[in-house]
């Protein structure tokens, strides 16, 4: 069984890894997340802050994938349930493994992705390209395989934030 660590230890570990990436250490520059049953990778430098799931304020007349709004240190963030957005089952509201990724700050948006769980830091060298299974959204940058044969998708956050289907929350 994997050793459990506190959120503080995990954040300190991520901080050390981020500083390593900033100094040119690219060995583990991908963050693995789970959205429903699918696995996704995003650039660690693009991932933003990771926080436990706070209480969300729902907004009426919005798409089912729009989970609501959350106040993080005085700033409102629009929260999209990423599993629901990609067509998977929505994240349960009180899931202990669920996390918010504050992904839009680097791009000038207060946007957060609700994900099912974090899967940790991943080394890009551990993945190989998988054959394309058909057309994919522009923000689904690549399909990859890990050494165990699991399928992963590469998330392009900038393309996701530019996608009109992602930004339009009106039902």
C-alpha positions as CSV (number, residue, x, y, z in Angstrom):
1,X,0.0,0.0,0.0
2,X,1.3,3.5,-0.8
3,X,2.5,5.6,2.0
4,X,0.0,8.4,2.9
5,X,1.4,11.9,3.1
6,X,-0.2,15.1,4.3
7,X,-1.4,17.8,2.0
8,X,1.4,20.0,3.3
9,X,4.1,17.4,2.5
10,X,2.6,17.0,-1.0
11,X,2.6,20.7,-1.6
12,X,6.2,21.0,-0.4
13,X,7.1,18.2,-2.7
14,X,5.4,19.8,-5.6
15,X,7.1,23.1,-4.8
16,X,10.5,21.5,-4.9
17,X,9.7,19.8,-8.2
18,X,8.4,23.1,-9.7
19,X,11.6,24.8,-8.7
20,X,13.5,22.0,-10.3
21,X,11.5,22.4,-13.5
22,X,12.2,26.2,-13.4
23,X,15.9,25.5,-13.2
24,X,15.8,23.2,-16.2
25,X,15.2,19.8,-14.6
26,X,12.6,18.3,-17.0
27,X,12.7,14.7,-15.6
28,X,9.2,14.9,-14.1
29,X,7.5,17.8,-15.7
30,X,4.0,16.4,-16.2
31,X,1.2,16.2,-13.7
32,X,-1.1,13.2,-13.9
33,X,-4.8,13.6,-13.1
34,X,-7.7,11.3,-13.3
35,X,-11.0,12.5,-14.8
36,X,-13.7,9.9,-14.3
37,X,-12.0,6.7,-15.7
38,X,-9.6,8.5,-18.0
39,X,-6.0,9.6,-17.3
40,X,-4.7,13.0,-18.3
41,X,-1.3,14.7,-18.3
42,X,-0.6,18.4,-18.2
43,X,2.5,20.4,-18.1
44,X,3.4,21.0,-14.5
45,X,4.3,24.6,-15.3
46,X,0.7,25.1,-16.6
47,X,-1.1,23.3,-13.8
48,X,-1.4,26.2,-11.3
49,X,-2.4,25.7,-7.6
50,X,-3.9,22.4,-6.4
51,X,-6.4,22.6,-3.5
52,X,-8.8,20.2,-1.8
53,X,-12.4,20.4,-3.0
54,X,-14.1,23.3,-1.1
55,X,-17.8,24.0,-1.0
56,X,-19.0,25.1,-4.4
57,X,-21.8,27.6,-5.1
58,X,-24.0,26.3,-7.9
59,X,-25.2,28.6,-10.6
60,X,-28.7,28.0,-12.1
61,X,-29.3,27.7,-15.9
62,X,-25.7,26.5,-16.6
63,X,-24.5,23.3,-18.4
64,X,-24.2,20.2,-16.2
65,X,-20.4,20.3,-16.5
66,X,-20.2,23.7,-14.9
67,X,-19.9,22.8,-11.2
68,X,-20.2,26.3,-9.9
69,X,-18.2,29.1,-8.3
70,X,-15.7,29.1,-5.5
71,X,-14.1,31.8,-3.5
72,X,-10.3,31.3,-3.2
73,X,-8.6,33.9,-1.1
74,X,-11.1,36.6,-2.2
75,X,-11.1,35.7,-5.9
76,X,-14.0,34.0,-7.6
77,X,-13.1,31.0,-9.8
78,X,-15.4,29.3,-12.3
79,X,-15.3,25.6,-11.7
80,X,-15.8,23.0,-14.5
81,X,-16.2,19.4,-13.6
82,X,-13.7,18.0,-16.0
83,X,-15.0,14.4,-16.0
84,X,-18.5,15.7,-16.9
85,X,-17.1,18.0,-19.5
86,X,-15.4,15.1,-21.3
87,X,-18.5,13.0,-21.2
88,X,-17.7,10.9,-18.1
89,X,-19.7,10.6,-14.9
90,X,-19.7,13.8,-12.8
91,X,-17.4,14.0,-9.8
92,X,-19.3,13.2,-6.6
93,X,-19.7,16.4,-4.6
94,X,-18.0,15.0,-1.4
95,X,-15.4,12.8,-3.0
96,X,-12.3,12.8,-0.6
97,X,-9.9,12.3,-3.6
98,X,-11.3,15.1,-5.7
99,X,-9.2,18.2,-6.2
100,X,-9.4,21.6,-7.8
101,X,-6.7,22.7,-10.2
102,X,-6.6,26.5,-10.6
103,X,-5.5,26.5,-14.2
104,X,-6.5,29.8,-15.7
105,X,-4.4,32.3,-13.7
106,X,-1.5,32.0,-16.1
107,X,-3.8,32.8,-19.0
108,X,-5.7,35.6,-17.3
109,X,-8.8,33.6,-16.3
110,X,-10.1,32.6,-12.9
111,X,-10.9,29.0,-14.0
112,X,-10.6,25.8,-12.0
113,X,-10.9,22.2,-13.1
114,X,-12.5,19.8,-10.8
115,X,-10.7,16.4,-11.2
116,X,-11.5,13.0,-9.7
117,X,-8.0,12.6,-8.2
118,X,-4.3,13.5,-8.7
119,X,-2.0,10.7,-10.0
120,X,1.2,12.5,-9.2
121,X,4.2,13.7,-11.2
122,X,5.1,11.8,-14.3
123,X,8.3,11.7,-16.5
124,X,7.6,12.4,-20.2
125,X,10.3,9.9,-21.1
126,X,8.0,7.1,-19.7
127,X,5.4,7.6,-22.3
128,X,5.2,6.7,-26.0
129,X,2.8,7.9,-28.7
130,X,-0.4,5.7,-29.1
131,X,-2.2,5.3,-32.4
132,X,-4.9,7.9,-32.9
133,X,-8.4,6.5,-32.4
134,X,-10.2,9.1,-34.3
135,X,-10.7,12.9,-34.3
136,X,-10.1,14.6,-30.9
137,X,-10.7,18.1,-29.6
138,X,-7.8,20.6,-30.0
139,X,-7.2,20.5,-26.3
140,X,-6.6,16.7,-26.4
141,X,-3.1,17.2,-27.7
142,X,-2.0,13.6,-27.8
143,X,-2.8,10.1,-26.8
144,X,0.1,8.3,-25.0
145,X,0.8,4.9,-23.5
146,X,2.7,4.3,-20.2
147,X,5.0,1.3,-19.6
148,X,2.0,-0.7,-18.2
149,X,0.0,-0.1,-21.4
150,X,-2.4,2.4,-19.8
151,X,-3.8,5.1,-22.1
152,X,-3.2,8.7,-21.2
153,X,-4.3,12.0,-22.9
154,X,-2.2,15.1,-23.0
155,X,-4.2,18.1,-22.0
156,X,-3.4,21.5,-23.7
157,X,-4.7,24.0,-21.1
158,X,-4.4,27.0,-23.4
159,X,-6.4,25.3,-26.1
160,X,-9.0,24.2,-23.5
161,X,-9.4,27.8,-22.3
162,X,-9.9,29.0,-25.9
163,X,-12.5,26.3,-26.7
164,X,-15.9,28.0,-27.0
165,X,-17.7,24.8,-25.6
166,X,-15.6,25.1,-22.4
167,X,-16.1,28.8,-21.9
168,X,-19.8,28.9,-22.7
169,X,-21.6,27.7,-19.6
170,X,-25.1,28.7,-20.5
171,X,-27.5,25.8,-20.6
